[in-house]
Amino acid sequence: MTSGQETRYLVRGGNPLQGTVFVQGAKNAALKMIAASLMAAKGRTVLKNVPVIEDVRRAVELAQTVGAVCKFHEAERTLVIDASDLTSSVLPEEIAQRFRASVLFVPPLLHRLGEATIEGIGGCNLGSRMLDFHYRGFARLGAVVEEQETQIHIKADRLRGAHLYLDTPSHTGTENLIMAASLAPGTTIIDNTALEPEVLDVIAFLTKMGARISGGGTGFVTVEGVDELTAVEHTVMADRIDAAVFAMAAAITGGELSLVGASLEHFGVARWKLEQMGVEFATHGAILQVRRDKQLRPINVITDTYPGFATDLQSPMMALSCLADGTSYIRETIFDGRYNLAGELNKMGAKVEVAGNAALVHGPSVLHGTEVIAHDLRSGIALILAGLAAEGETIVAPGYHIDRGHAEIASRFATLGADIRSEVVS
Ligand code: EPU
């Protein structure tokens, strides 16, 4: 896999961030759209505002591996995909093992080639992250799913509409089953669907392609299968997690930032939690102003599906709480294994105690720079935030995890006055 050389980030803290930053396009919408574009049997799909991140590069590689012709104009953040000739139904291990969203390529392969083989499935190291809703859903739609030791093989001459139920409102599960149902003759009803804004953007994209989907945002989606989907142009929504990370960067450094393209509405509960801590927001058209000049107050956070407090912001929030004046309480309910950040923050002088799925963060701490490990994307960006507030130099590695989800993080922070650079590890 072309994941490039190993890199690490070097951060010297202490500068309050000031200035204007552009929020990237949403990773968790763009990845689904890249897969969905393979359902158009002719024409070229044009996706705009695509974030230039490693996960997108993996998705593009996967699309190319199965035969799509892709041109990622990175400077323009525009991706052009021509999926007229799909040639392979195999999602190879070298990509699929590190890129869990590979499962999103199953619906287009089933519809176009009648089968899909996933040779491994990976992604963030986030404890038990099952994909059973996806496979059970494909089976309910008429596919035969065979789990072998090292691969999963899914076969379907033709999918057919069915009534599906998700045990929990899985974000990717919802999108994947909507995709699968879009070209399945008949009516598909999916109960207990996810409400995340990215799901609505994916539905908007599929609808432009010709899909007939209703009920997005209600928890109950109906899809009427159509005969074909066509290639269209679409602009990916702004990334609410990237936006909130920059808001927290303003907060942790005691700075003031203008976030271009951020939607405060998409922050969900994170907005109220940050305000409770003493962060101030003001919206001016497409610009969200964020500042923090008072002592941060401790906070109580329980992660939940949208509009609850996003699990992807739990790690950055843990870093921010280290500076709060008192003990913060955090409970993770979506993913287990999302607390390996605690040990890394403690190396920097934080006092984080973990008990089961709860964490107590005793603040305020004076953080000091040291070498720390990014165990996954969100803990990686949280350590960058901690580094921005720490005395001395913080070295965060591997940089790949951060680059999976945040575009040009060093240069975007440096423009705001941060002392940060990335370096290739020899
Ligand atoms: N789950 C199952 N079976 C399934 C699917 C999910 O048990 O078939 C469980 C998971 O194990 C987890 C919970 O349900 O405990 C929620 O999982 P969900 O399916 O909602 O998560 P996801 O779709 O795999 C997406 C994002 C994640 C984000 C979560 C929650 C993408 C590509 N990934 O994952 O993003 O944390 O929703 O919002 O959209 C990230 O960006 O860093 C990231 C991990």
Residues whose N, C-alpha, C, O or C-beta is under 5 A from the ligand:
A	BS01	EPU	N28 A101 S128 R129 M130 L131 D132 F133 H134 T168 P169 S170 H171 T172 G173 T311 D312 I334 F335 L377
